[in-house]
Amino acid sequence: MPSSTSTDESTLISADQPDETWMADRQSSGMNSEPSGASDPPMLLELGDGHVYRGYSFGATRSIAGELVFQTGMVGYPESITDPSYRGQILVMTFPLVGNYGVPSREIRDALLDGLPAYFEASQIHIAGLVVASYCGEEYSHHLATSSLGTWLKEQGVPAIYGLDTRLLTKKIREKGSMLGRLRHQSEQKANGIVSNHAHSLDVINGALDHNQEPPFEAIDWVDPNTKNLVADGESLGFSKISWLLCTNASN
């Protein structure tokens, strides 16, 4: 199990390289791992076993830690990330197209379930972070959509990363079981009082981050949600103890 202190970047193991089939599939479908927008900064996904994966951020500008789990659904990402059973977890979505139909209104309430949103499992996002292979950016299309997935994640303060081989991550989790992970956003460095943002100048070289390139990525302690009282956490968010237990036990 990882130590509770931040791992020195020089000790990080290089990420497994995406396989050729995965890259060919992405190219043939018009997808790639390059930033969907010029302002998308790099982000790291670090696993408890020391492996590091580099991608691009499209959610909130912050670093988080939690338990890494996966989900294989082809649709339904708004429902998945608002599911209370995923609270405190970093969710890996294996389906390659995420964000393509945007996010519906957060204001419309269900006609039968008083007080609950019509299109989500809860009134807020419960995952700690999101990991996807490709992100559609602002190019979403659905008659119910009112915003992009990235906009919603930023509203809720949830970080997300794209450009990773999620099939490789899923295989790792299936073989080794759920493990701790952390999403590390790039730090901002100030030069002469001005914040500089060298978004695309960082590389993992020979198994470690290149210390000659700046800025580094934020340091953050490991967090294991299994050590927390999630029932009490849920009650503080307005859930009854019974409803929270039903939600968290549904996935067990």
C-alpha positions in Angstrom: 0.0 0.0 0.0 1.4 3.5 -0.8 2.7 5.6 2.0 0.7 8.5 3.3 3.4 10.9 2.2 3.9 12.3 -1.3 6.1 10.1 -3.5 9.2 11.8 -4.9 8.8 12.3 -8.6 12.2 10.7 -9.3 10.9 7.3 -7.9 7.9 7.1 -10.3 7.8 4.2 -12.7 7.1 4.9 -16.3 3.7 4.2 -17.6 3.0 1.1 -19.8 2.9 2.2 -23.4 -0.5 2.0 -25.2 -0.7 -1.1 -27.5 -0.6 -0.7 -31.2 -4.2 -2.0 -31.6 -5.5 0.7 -29.3 -3.6 3.5 -31.2 -4.9 2.1 -34.5 -8.5 2.1 -33.3 -8.2 5.7 -32.2 -6.7 6.8 -35.5 -9.2 5.0 -37.6 -12.1 6.5 -35.6 -10.7 10.0 -35.8 -9.7 10.1 -32.1 -6.4 11.1 -30.7 -4.7 11.8 -27.4 -3.8 15.4 -28.2 -5.5 18.2 -26.3 -9.0 19.0 -27.5 -8.3 22.7 -26.7 -5.2 24.8 -26.7 -5.6 25.5 -23.0 -5.8 21.9 -21.8 -2.9 21.5 -19.4 -1.1 18.2 -18.8 -2.1 16.0 -15.8 -0.7 12.8 -14.3 -2.5 9.7 -13.1 -0.3 8.0 -10.5 -1.2 4.5 -9.3 -0.4 3.0 -5.9 2.0 0.5 -7.6 4.2 3.4 -8.8 3.0 3.5 -12.5 2.4 7.0 -13.9 0.2 7.9 -16.9 0.3 11.3 -18.6 -2.8 12.9 -20.2 -4.6 16.2 -20.3 -7.0 17.8 -17.9 -10.5 18.7 -18.8 -12.2 19.1 -15.4 -11.6 21.2 -12.3 -8.1 22.6 -11.8 -7.1 20.6 -8.7 -5.4 17.4 -7.6 -7.2 14.6 -5.8 -6.5 11.1 -4.5 -8.8 8.1 -4.1 -9.5 4.5 -5.0 -9.2 3.6 -8.7 -12.1 1.6 -10.1 -13.6 1.1 -13.6 -16.9 1.0 -15.3 -17.7 -0.6 -18.7 -21.0 1.1 -19.6 -21.4 2.4 -23.2 -23.7 5.2 -22.2 -24.9 6.8 -19.0 -21.9 8.8 -17.8 -24.2 11.4 -16.1 -25.8 8.7 -14.1 -22.5 6.9 -13.3 -20.6 9.9 -11.9 -23.6 11.0 -9.7 -24.0 7.5 -8.3 -23.3 7.7 -4.5 -21.7 4.2 -4.5 -18.7 5.7 -6.3 -18.1 8.4 -3.7 -14.4 9.0 -3.1 -13.4 6.9 -6.1 -11.5 7.7 -9.3 -13.7 6.3 -12.1 -12.1 4.9 -15.2 -14.6 4.7 -18.1 -13.6 2.1 -20.7 -15.9 3.2 -23.5 -13.8 5.4 -25.9 -16.4 8.1 -26.5 -17.2 10.2 -23.4 -18.9 13.6 -23.5 -20.3 13.2 -26.9 -23.9 13.9 -25.8 -23.1 16.6 -23.2 -25.0 17.0 -19.9 -28.7 17.7 -19.5 -30.2 20.4 -17.2 -29.3 20.1 -13.5 -32.4 22.1 -12.6 -35.2 19.8 -13.8 -36.6 17.6 -11.1 -38.2 14.2 -11.4 -42.0 14.3 -11.5 -42.3 11.2 -9.3 -39.3 11.4 -7.0 -39.8 14.7 -5.2 -36.6 16.7 -4.9 -34.4 14.4 -7.0 -33.0 15.5 -10.3 -34.6 14.0 -13.4 -31.5 12.9 -15.3 -29.1 12.0 -12.5 -28.7 9.6 -9.6 -28.1 12.4 -7.1 -28.0 16.2 -7.0 -24.2 16.3 -7.2 -21.2 14.4 -8.7 -20.0 11.8 -6.2 -16.8 10.5 -7.9 -13.5 12.0 -6.8 -12.1 12.1 -10.3 -12.7 10.8 -13.9 -10.4 9.0 -16.3 -11.3 8.6 -20.0 -9.6 7.7 -23.3 -11.0 10.5 -25.4 -13.1 13.6 -24.6 -15.3 15.3 -27.1 -14.9 18.7 -25.7 -17.5 21.2 -26.7 -18.5 19.2 -29.7 -21.5 17.5 -28.0 -24.9 16.9 -29.5 -28.2 16.0 -27.8 -31.5 17.7 -27.6 -31.5 17.6 -23.8 -27.9 18.9 -23.4 -27.3 22.2 -21.8 -23.6 22.1 -21.3 -20.5 20.0 -21.9 -19.3 17.3 -19.5 -16.1 19.4 -18.8 -18.2 22.4 -17.8 -20.2 20.4 -15.3 -17.1 18.8 -13.8 -15.6 22.3 -13.3 -18.8 23.5 -11.7 -18.7 20.6 -9.2 -14.9 20.9 -8.6 -14.1 17.4 -10.0 -10.9 16.9 -11.9 -10.7 14.7 -15.0 -8.1 13.4 -17.4 -8.2 12.2 -21.0 -5.7 10.7 -23.4 -5.0 7.5 -21.5 -5.3 3.9 -22.6 -8.3 3.0 -20.3 -8.3 -0.6 -21.6 -4.8 -1.1 -20.2 -5.9 0.5 -16.9 -8.9 -1.8 -16.7 -6.8 -4.9 -17.3 -4.5 -3.8 -14.5 -7.4 -3.3 -12.1 -9.0 -6.6 -13.1 -5.7 -8.4 -12.5 -4.6 -6.7 -9.3 -7.9 -5.5 -7.9 -8.9 -1.9 -7.0 -5.9 0.2 -6.1 -5.2 3.7 -4.8 -4.6 6.5 -7.3 -4.2 10.2 -7.5 -4.7 12.8 -10.2 -1.9 15.4 -10.1 -2.5 18.7 -11.8 0.4 20.8 -13.0 1.7 23.5 -10.6 1.8 27.1 -11.5 5.3 28.7 -11.3 5.7 32.4 -10.8 8.5 34.3 -12.6 8.9 38.0 -11.6 5.4 37.9 -10.2 3.8 36.5 -13.4 2.3 33.1 -13.5 3.8 31.0 -16.3 2.0 28.0 -17.7 4.2 25.8 -19.9 1.4 23.4 -20.6 3.1 21.1 -23.1 6.7 21.0 -22.0 6.6 18.1 -19.6 7.7 14.5 -20.4 8.2 11.2 -18.6 11.7 10.2 -19.6 13.3 6.9 -18.7 10.7 6.1 -16.1 10.8 9.5 -14.3 9.6 13.0 -14.7 12.2 15.3 -16.4 13.3 17.6 -13.6 14.9 20.0 -16.1 11.4 21.0 -17.3 9.0 23.1 -15.3 6.5 23.4 -13.9 6.2 20.2 -11.8 3.0 18.5 -10.8 1.3 19.1 -7.5 2.1 16.9 -4.6 -0.8 15.3 -2.8 -1.1 12.6 -0.1 -2.7 9.3 -0.8 -6.4 8.9 0.3 -8.2 5.6 0.9 -12.0 6.2 1.0 -12.4 2.7 2.5 -11.1 4.1 5.8 -13.7 6.8 5.9 -17.3 6.7 7.4 -19.1 7.1 4.1 -22.5 6.7 5.8 -21.8 9.8 7.9 -20.4 11.6 4.9 -23.6 10.8 3.0 -25.8 12.0 5.8 -24.0 15.3 5.8 -25.0 15.7 2.2 -28.7 15.2 2.9 -29.0 11.4 2.5 -30.9 9.4 5.1 -28.8 6.6 6.6 -31.1 3.9 5.0 -30.9 5.4 1.5 -27.1 5.8 1.7 -26.7 2.2 2.8 -28.9 1.0 -0.1 -26.8 3.0 -2.6 -23.4 1.9 -1.3 -24.5 -1.7 -0.9 -25.9 -1.9 -4.4 -22.4 -2.1 -5.9 -21.2 -4.8 -3.4 
